[in-house]
Amino acid sequence: YYKVKKIDKKIWLMLLLVFLFGFYLRNSSYWLGPHTDGYVAQESAHLWIVYGEQVKACAVGNHTDCRLFEKVLAPPGFPFIISLVHLIFGIYSLNASIISAILSSLTILLIFLISYFIFKKESIGLYSAMIFAFIPLNIINSQTGLSRPTGLFFIGLTILFYFLALKNNKF
């Protein structure tokens, strides 16, 4: 396994500060952005919970009159995650935004670990995490409920697991 314990405590402290500031920037305000990604995922999850039907998209903005359910064979990704949150915490109109902002914040830590594992230098991992944390497009997209920040988190998680599998010769 990778020796994460050898990372200097100062680097962990700086990473914590970068993470907290990035978390603040991504979670300072939530909104369902100008594109329809966040709204479609939110409404799809809402319809799934209320009517018990899995839908891809259905009369966005007019869910009370929606009767055009499209059956899907597998859970629809991001709406599935929002539906789980709806079941646990209740139906809330900005769950898509909150989930994408939190997962975008956690991606900062994934970027640090991936960069550290690739280059074996703490400073490169920290710089990579800072660059990702402060890119304005990532900050704006993470607050809108778009599925892209959530996708970045899962891609980062996949890459991290891939590097761990390579290191341990287990696939």
Buried (B, 14 or more C-beta within 10 A) or exposed (E): EBEEEEBEEEBBEBBEEBBEBBBEBBBEEBEBBEEBBBBBBBBBBBBBBEBEBBBEBBBEEEBEEBEEBEEBEEEBBBBBBBBBBBEEEEBBEBBBBBBBBBBBBBBBBBBBBBBBBEEEEBEBBBBBBBBBBBEEEBBBBBBBBBBBBBBBBBEBBEBBEEBBEEEEEEE
